[in-house]
Amino acid sequence: MSTQFCYQSLSTSSSIRLLRIRKFVSTLQYDLIEVNLDNNPVYDALSYTWHLGKKSSATSGVDSEFGGSINCNGMKLNVTANLRDGLLRLEQLRQETLIWIDAICINQQDLQERSAQVNMMGRIFRSARTVVVWLGEPPGDYADTIRFMERLPCIREQQSESVSDYEDAAVATLREMTPPASRSDWLSIGDFFIQTWFQRCWIIQETVLASTIEVYSGPTRIPWGLLQNAARLFDVVRRWTFYFKSSRGKSTIIIGSIPMILLAREHCHRGKLWQLETHLALSRTYQVTDQRDKIFALFGISDRSSLESPMVELSVFNVDYTKSVEQVYTECSAHLIEGRAGYSVLSMVEARSYPPPRPIPSWVPDFSVPPSPPPLAIRGQCPFSAGVFTSTLPTRPTISPNKKELYLPAATRLGRIFRTSETGEEICSLERMTRFFRLLADPALRLTKSATPAASEALWRILIADLADQQHPAPARLGTSFNQWITYLIVRALDTASRASAHAADHFPDGESPPEPTLTSDAVRDFLLSADYTIGIRSAPSEYRHSDVHAAVVDFIAAWDGTMPLRELLDATRVAVAAGDKARLEATHSFAGAFSWMCSARRVFSTEEGDLGIAHQGARVGDEVVVVPGAAVPFVVREVEGGAYALIGEAFVHGIMRGEALEGKDPLALEGLRLV
């Protein structure tokens, strides 16, 4: 087996290659044959991870980290270590079986063939008898985890897009489990679901289209229904439990995306396909070897009608590996924007530095990175309609021939950003919130001028974009949780400022002595479950000196105490903390989880006109907030040069999310906007 395997060109446009697993004679000897899909061959398809360890740096999509070789048609064919392990298992399970495996059955070095075959992958997986999932040799002992999965109640999900009934039934049933599930049980399921296979973008297509699925982890076969049930229940626990709610790591996002795959699978098998832009928005956290596959891996399960314009005849957008990553992202975005998806594509633009690390226009999402923050306007039935406009004025965007500029024919300016706060991540993790309190205490805000309970309710709804637990408007019960949450922010701000001041002489100029912390350090650290205190304290800049924080907090209390009982809550909180009573902390969990999800990568802002909202963490003073007819949400833009603007991202602005900004507007008063 010294001769290196050489691929022969496929005969027809509907031809594929299949690997025949021989009856066991000698290990890792196979035949690679050509078949025509039009003849309905019987075969299985393998879903696996090319490599379980370090990610390949290859941009061609061909994994260079080979772990060995197999004998294919009497010649040597290099394969990765994980695929080799999988083939050794398959030899024991599927003798005399034809199986489709992407790394073997596609000539990855032939870009023309690779483009054509990947464009057919939806058909390939849909036609397979069984999709065999190979998770790899397990990194640990999952026996106890599998037994816990088997013990979980099986709850039949309603044939509906709403999951509220399922969640209520799941929570009630899980509470009645005997013996009850422990935190370690759920953590073990979390560890199971962050295996590399669950992080691959390709698994979305492979599992959504599969007729039947068999899952193997080493020698253990795990029923697909068992994993499906465990994933759904874990997602409920993850969203209802503060321990998981407060975690924002990549693994948590991946775990939360698994039920999305299951829902897409159910829809597909009922003859429904989600639009391509929906899949693109929901799959950003998944991993690929070739970043072009962030788009190409979703073609087989997507309704691509949104790539077609009802007004303009567009060229066909298909899989093409001869194009660069930047070309693929830009051309796909252009097709979607000029097609049926329209302005919803702009909601997928992530927070980025300028100039951006990838040379793409500001209005093109960089699909190679996770969405930060998650889009407001890609949520199935979007609850917002900021750009509703009844005029006959043309509102469809157009792309320049060189794909560099996006022209918006009409927009209205809400005003310039006057103040910004810290991001939600900084507020919750680093205890830095001087600008947050100072912004909300600004007497120029429309809300602070009213000083009514309605203003207080508007404030907490703004901070979570009026979305919580997949509901809009957010449930009113969050108001009580918000009152307790904001009280704890005040306590934490003052206490942390005291500690920061003790570690930084420049926080107390002219020989001023730092005050003693209002709470003991052990009590605060235990009570607030914060592991970032030391980092936050020692790295606190001068604006977080105790006197500045104290002044901002006092102003906030003065501005809002008439709308919520802040002074009373502060006294009760200090007593509770001193007594070690954690009930008040638990009352913050509902709002804290919603705020963490919504504003981890967003910041609160106010405009010169006194409007209040939240926007991308990239938003800064001087940026403009605009409403575009036909767009569901407002956008933040920044003037760059020659009258052109860079798109910073979405915004949520109180009082204009149902079209109020455009109501009664003279169409002639709207102006065009050029994004580069």
BATI-517259 format. One record per residue (C-alpha): residue in one letter; y, x, z. Coordinates in steps of 0.02 Angstrom, whole numbers, padded with zeros to 5 digits, always signed. Each point is the difference from the previous one (the first is absolute). Example, Ala and Ser with C-alpha at 12.3 -4.5 7.8 and 13.67 -1.06 7.14 Angstrom:
a-00225+00615+00390s+00172+00069-00033
***
This chain:
m+00000+00000+00000s+00122+00137-00048t+00087-00094-00143q+00157-00093+00054f-00003-00186-00040c+00103-00048-00153y+00057-00179-00033q-00023-00083-00169s+00130-00124-00061l-00037-00184+00032s-00051-00101-00153t+00104-00158+00020s+00149-00067+00097s-00118-00102+00111s-00121+00143+00035i-00026+00076+00173r-00118+00129+00072l-00128-00039+00137l-00098+00119+00110r-00186-00035+00011i-00079+00044+00167r-00176+00057-00044k-00157-00035+00097f-00009+00136+00130v-00067+00156-00082s+00125+00134+00048t+00163-00015+00091l+00164-00036-00089q-00066-00016-00178y+00078-00141-00102d+00025-00067-00175l+00172-00051-00062i-00010-00132-00136e+00123-00101-00102v-00003-00190+00001n+00111-00136-00072l+00076-00122+00125d-00006-00136-00133n-00191+00007+00015n+00007-00046+00186p-00097+00148+00071v-00069-00014+00178y+00074+00134+00112d+00079+00033+00169a+00166+00086+00034l+00038+00127+00136s+00155-00012+00109y+00029+00159+00097t+00126+00135+00045w+00008+00154-00110h+00032+00112+00149l-00004-00039+00186g+00097+00152+00059k+00158+00083-00064k+00086-00095-00139s-00008+00080-00170s+00161+00069-00071a-00056-00037-00177t+00122-00105-00101s-00122-00034-00140g-00102-00113+00111v-00150+00117-00008d-00055+00056+00171s-00018+00189+00001e-00089+00009+00167f-00177-00004-00067g-00139+00007+00129g-00144+00035-00117s-00079-00058-00162i-00131-00118-00070n-00117+00009-00149c+00066-00120-00130n-00096-00011-00165g-00071+00172+00041m+00173+00077+00023k+00106+00047+00150l+00136-00124+00051n+00113+00042+00148v+00030-00137+00129t+00089-00012+00166a-00091+00022+00164n+00017-00183+00050l-00064-00062-00168r-00147+00119+00010d-00042-00068+00174g+00013-00177-00069l-00115+00038-00146l-00131+00071+00119r+00003-00166+00094l-00004-00101-00161e-00156+00092-00057q-00091-00076+00147l+00073-00174-00025r+00017-00030-00187q-00132+00085-00106e+00001-00048-00183t+00174-00075+00021l+00149+00016-00115i+00161+00031+00093w+00181+00026-00051i+00092+00141+00091d+00178+00040-00056a-00005+00190+00025i-00160+00014-00103c+00010-00142-00126i+00178+00039-00057n+00046+00164-00082q+00145+00033+00118q+00066+00143-00106d+00023-00110-00154l+00162-00092+00038q-00021-00122-00144e-00175-00050+00055r+00052-00004+00182s+00144-00118-00040a-00111-00117-00100q-00140-00002+00130v+00117-00030+00147n+00079-00142-00097m-00177-00075-00006m-00042+00027+00183g+00037-00178+00048r-00132-00057-00124i-00119+00138+00056f+00001-00052+00183r+00002-00186-00039s-00156+00021-00109a-00098+00106+00125r-00149-00081+00085t+00045+00079+00168v+00139+00114+00061v-00078+00130+00114v+00125+00064+00129w-00035+00176+00061l+00104+00037+00155g-00071+00175+00013e-00100+00084+00137p+00076-00071+00160p+00115+00118+00095g-00063-00070+00165d-00124-00121+00076y+00052-00176-00046a-00155-00085+00072d+00096-00077+00145t+00139-00054-00117i-00122-00088-00117r-00082-00087+00149f+00172-00060+00057m+00036-00065-00176e-00165-00096+00007r+00053-00077+00165l+00166-00064-00068p+00014-00187-00035c-00002-00051-00182i+00144-00116-00039r+00006-00089-00166e+00171+00023-00078q+00082-00151-00077q+00014+00000-00189s+00187+00017+00012e+00131+00135-00015s+00057-00041+00177v-00088+00100+00136s+00079-00085+00153d-00148-00118+00029y-00121+00145-00014e+00102+00106+00121d+00007-00138+00131a-00188-00026-00012a-00032+00188+00006v+00106+00028+00155a-00079-00147+00092t-00177+00056-00045l+00028+00183+00043r+00065-00048+00172e-00165-00088+00033m-00110+00148-00048t-00132+00047+00129p+00009+00139+00047p+00183+00013-00051a+00051+00129-00130s+00083+00154+00073r+00143+00102-00070s-00122+00142-00037d-00106-00121-00103w+00148-00043-00110l+00055+00181-00011s-00173+00047-00062i+00017-00129-00140g+00169+00074-00041d-00079+00174-00011f-00134-00070-00116f+00126-00078-00119i+00105+00157-00018q-00141+00092-00089t+00058+00073-00164w-00081-00132-00110f+00109-00138+00075q+00157+00099-00046r-00036+00013-00187c+00105-00103-00119w-00147-00022-00119i-00102-00096+00129i+00118-00147-00019q-00057-00029-00179e-00181+00050+00033t-00025-00122+00144v+00108-00142-00067l-00099-00009-00163a-00174+00032+00071s-00128-00137-00020t-00100+00065+00148i+00033+00149+00112e-00119+00116+00092v+00073+00123+00126y-00082+00162+00058s+00056+00121+00133g-00124+00143-00004p-00172-00081+00009t+00067-00161+00078r+00028-00155-00104i+00140-00108+00070p+00013-00181-00061w+00164-00030-00091g+00022-00165+00091l-00007+00093+00166l+00142+00116-00052q+00098-00144-00072n-00009-00101+00161a+00041+00151+00109a+00150+00047-00108r+00074-00174+00010l-00024-00013+00188f+00067+00175+00028d+00155-00044-00100v+00032-00148+00116v-00022+00110+00154r+00111+00134-00078r+00142-00121-00025w-00019-00092+00165t-00019+00154+00111f+00152+00104+00048y-00101+00162+00002f-00033-00018-00187k+00166-00085-00040s+00097+00148+00065s-00099+00124-00106r+00077+00038-00170g-00116+00138-00063k-00076+00002-00174s-00170-00048+00070t+00069-00158+00077i+00081-00049-00165i-00163+00032-00093i-00099-00106+00124g+00126-00140-00017s-00022+00004-00190i-00188-00029+00001p+00016-00190+00024m+00119+00002-00149i-00143+00068-00107l-00117-00134+00066l+00125-00137-00039a+00028+00069-00176r-00190+00002-00024e-00013-00183+00049h+00140-00048-00118c-00077+00099-00143h-00168-00084+00022r+00088-00169-00005g+00077+00047-00168k+00170+00054+00068l+00080+00170-00025w+00152+00063+00093q+00147+00064-00101l+00005+00188-00029e+00160+00020+00101t-00082-00083+00151h-00145+00123-00004l+00122+00145-00024a+00100-00052+00152l-00153-00023+00111s-00097+00156-00048r+00130+00137+00024t-00089+00075+00151y-00163+00031-00094q-00044+00173-00062v-00039+00067-00174t-00035+00172-00073d+00110-00034-00151q+00163-00088+00046r+00000-00097-00164d-00149-00094+00068k+00114-00086+00126i+00033-00114-00149f-00151+00022-00113a-00125-00036+00140l+00070-00176+00018f-00002-00055-00182g-00176-00072+00005i+00039-00123+00140s+00178-00049-00044d+00079-00138-00100r+00105+00108-00116s+00100-00144-00072s+00149+00060+00102l+00007+00151-00117e+00043-00121-00140s+00177-00063-00023p+00030-00184-00042m+00159+00054-00090v-00029+00175-00069e-00148+00068-00097l-00062+00152+00095s-00120+00136-00052v-00172-00007+00081f-00016+00098+00163n-00175+00069+00021v-00093+00142+00084d+00057+00163-00077y-00037+00166+00085t+00099+00099-00128k+00160-00060+00087s+00073+00081+00155v+00003-00085+00169e+00187-00027-00018q-00021-00079-00172v-00136-00117+00062y+00100-00059+00151t+00160-00023-00100e-00080-00090-00148c-00102-00115+00112s+00155-00044+00103a+00101-00030-00158h-00133-00117-00070l-00009-00097+00163i+00189-00015+00020e+00028-00057-00179g-00156-00105+00012r-00039-00143+00118a+00008+00102+00161g+00187+00028-00016y+00098+00054+00153s-00150-00004+00117v-00041+00176-00061l+00161+00064+00079s-00065-00056+00169m-00137+00130-00014v+00122+00147-00005e-00034+00106+00154a+00127+00091+00107r+00028+00169-00082s+00117+00146+00005y+00124+00029-00142p-00032+00086-00113p-00179-00065+00019p-00149+00119+00008r-00075-00080-00157p+00115-00006-00154i+00001-00188-00024p+00147-00122-00003s+00051-00078+00165w-00061-00173-00056v-00178+00063-00033p-00119-00006+00150d-00091+00162+00037f-00174-00074+00015s-00072+00166+00059v+00073-00024+00175p-00024-00141+00126p+00127-00142+00000s+00131+00045+00128p+00050-00128+00053p-00122-00135-00059p+00082-00116-00129l+00080-00164+00054a-00014-00084-00169i-00184+00036-00038r-00087-00121+00117g-00091-00123-00112q+00120-00146+00009c+00160+00093+00045p+00097-00100+00131f+00171+00063-00056s+00113-00058-00142a+00162+00097+00022g+00030+00007-00188v-00028-00183-00043f+00131-00045-00131t+00013-00154-00110s+00120+00071-00130t-00056+00029-00179l+00070+00176+00009p-00128+00129-00064t-00083+00080+00150r-00148+00094-00074p+00008+00188+00026t-00016+00122-00145i-00061+00180-00011s+00082+00133-00104p-00104+00067-00146n-00027+00167+00089k-00061-00093+00157k+00131+00088+00107e+00116-00146+00039l-00023-00179+00060y+00142-00120-00039l+00025-00153+00112p+00108-00122-00098a+00071-00086+00155a+00024+00040+00184t+00114-00047+00144r+00053+00126+00131l-00017-00052+00182g+00094+00152+00063r-00016+00180+00054i-00106+00056+00146f+00116+00038+00146r-00123+00051+00137t-00185+00044+00008s-00117+00016+00148e-00148+00112+00033t-00162-00048-00088g-00125-00109+00092e-00114+00150+00018e+00137+00099+00087i+00043-00147+00112c-00180-00029+00052s-00065+00178+00006l+00141+00123+00032e+00107-00106+00115r+00154+00029-00107m+00098-00160-00012t+00185+00034+00032r+00052-00054-00175f-00115-00152+00011f+00087-00069+00154r+00172+00052-00062l-00026-00090-00167l-00060-00162+00083a+00147+00002+00122d+00129+00015-00140p+00126-00143+00026a+00026-00005-00189l-00175-00072-00026r-00004-00183-00047l-00140-00029+00126t+00088+00078+00150k+00153-00107-00035s-00100-00160+00027a-00090+00053+00162t-00119-00149+00000p-00188-00016+00025a-00011-00029-00188a+00077+00172-00026s-00129+00078+00115e-00139-00084-00098a+00076+00059-00164l+00003+00178+00069w-00186+00012+00037r-00046-00086-00162i+00104+00129-00096l-00090+00145+00086i-00168-00060-00068a+00063-00078-00163d-00054-00167+00075l-00182+00046-00035a-00140+00016+00129d-00188-00025-00003q+00012-00046-00185q+00117-00143+00042h+00175-00042-00063p+00102-00050+00090a-00064+00102+00146p-00064-00106+00146a+00135-00047+00127r-00106+00066+00145l+00051+00176-00053g+00173-00032+00072t-00062+00019+00179s-00094+00157-00046f+00157+00069-00083n+00105-00026+00156q-00123+00101+00103w-00017+00132-00137i+00187+00031-00014t+00009+00014+00189y-00130+00138-00003l+00096+00090-00137i+00151+00002+00114v-00100+00070+00146r-00083+00130-00110a+00164+00051-00080l+00084+00032+00166d-00149+00087+00076t-00030+00112-00150a+00183+00045-00013s-00005+00056+00181r-00148+00113-00035a+00075+00068-00161s+00160+00039+00092a-00096+00098+00130h-00071+00112-00139a+00159+00025-00102a+00156+00070+00081d+00110-00054-00144h-00038-00182+00041f+00107+00022+00155p+00155+00104-00041d+00130+00054+00126g-00126+00022+00140e-00048-00184+00009s-00163-00024+00097p-00143-00097-00080p-00048-00161+00089e-00173-00028+00071p-00118-00102-00111t-00007-00182+00051l-00191+00001-00011t-00128+00129+00053s-00071+00098-00147d-00181-00041+00043a+00035-00185+00007v+00094-00001-00165r-00129+00106-00091d-00143-00109+00061f+00092-00163-00017l+00065+00025-00176l-00153+00089-00072s+00114+00128-00085a-00069+00172-00043d+00161+00056-00086y+00115+00013+00151t+00002+00189+00011i+00035+00022-00186g+00133-00134+00004i+00085+00073+00152r+00008+00181-00053s+00053-00038-00179a+00131-00131+00043p+00165+00041-00090s+00166-00006+00090e+00036-00182-00046y-00138-00047+00123r+00090+00071+00151h-00010-00119+00146s+00182-00053-00006d-00013-00052-00185v-00162-00095+00026h+00067-00084+00156a+00159-00054-00088a-00098-00072-00148v-00117-00096+00115v+00143-00070+00105d+00088-00059-00158f-00160-00082-00064i-00027-00092+00165a+00180-00059-00001a-00016-00064-00179w-00167-00090+00021d-00020-00047+00184g+00070-00172-00037t-00137-00035-00126m-00148+00071+00098p-00019+00035+00188l+00007+00190-00016r+00066+00044+00173e-00127-00112+00084l-00141+00072-00106l+00055+00179+00036d-00007-00028+00188a-00172-00080-00013t-00063+00138-00113r+00050+00139+00120v-00087-00090+00143a-00157-00026-00106v-00008+00182-00054a+00022+00063+00176a-00142-00115+00056g-00113+00053-00145d-00004-00178-00068k-00052+00012-00183a+00013-00185-00038r+00179+00021-00062l-00052+00139-00117e-00137-00109-00073a+00131-00133-00036t+00085+00122-00121h-00157+00028-00104s+00022-00145-00121f+00175+00049-00054a-00031+00187+00014g-00146-00013-00123a+00100-00101-00126f+00150+00117+00013s-00108+00156-00016w-00081-00068-00158m+00162-00056-00080c+00124+00135+00051s-00101+00158+00025a+00079+00067-00161r+00153-00113-00002r+00166+00006+00091v+00121-00135+00054f+00167+00000-00090s+00164-00095+00000t+00121-00021-00144e+00189+00014-00002e+00002-00190-00008g-00099-00015+00162d-00169-00049-00073l-00156+00064+00088g-00165+00049-00080i-00140+00126-00015a-00031+00120-00143h-00097+00155-00053q+00012+00150+00114g+00087+00086-00146a+00151-00117+00012r+00159+00082+00063v+00183-00039+00032g+00092-00033-00164d-00150-00072-00094e+00024-00173-00075v-00103-00157+00025v-00020-00107-00156v-00083-00164-00043v-00074-00014-00174p-00030-00171-00079g-00187-00023-00019a-00047+00125+00137a-00081-00064+00160v+00089+00123+00116p+00164+00098+00003f+00001+00186-00042v+00093+00153+00063v+00073+00112-00136r+00098+00162+00002e+00128+00055-00130v-00052+00168-00072e+00102+00043-00156g+00087-00076-00148g-00006-00175+00071a-00190+00006+00016y-00096-00038+00160a-00160+00055+00084l-00111-00135+00075i-00031+00034+00185g-00110-00152+00031e-00014-00176+00067a+00107-00079+00135f-00009-00153+00111v+00171-00072+00040h+00030-00142+00120g+00064-00159-00080i-00029+00039-00184m-00189-00001-00022r-00002-00175-00077g+00128+00025-00135e+00157-00023+00104a+00085+00154-00074l-00008-00073-00176e+00033-00180+00044g+00154-00062-00092k+00028+00170-00081d+00091+00004-00165p-00122+00083-00122l+00146+00094-00076a+00034+00081+00170l-00169+00087-00003e-00008+00176-00069g-00135+00108-00078l-00080+00145+00092r-00077+00157-00075l-00140+00084+00099v-00058+00176-00039
***
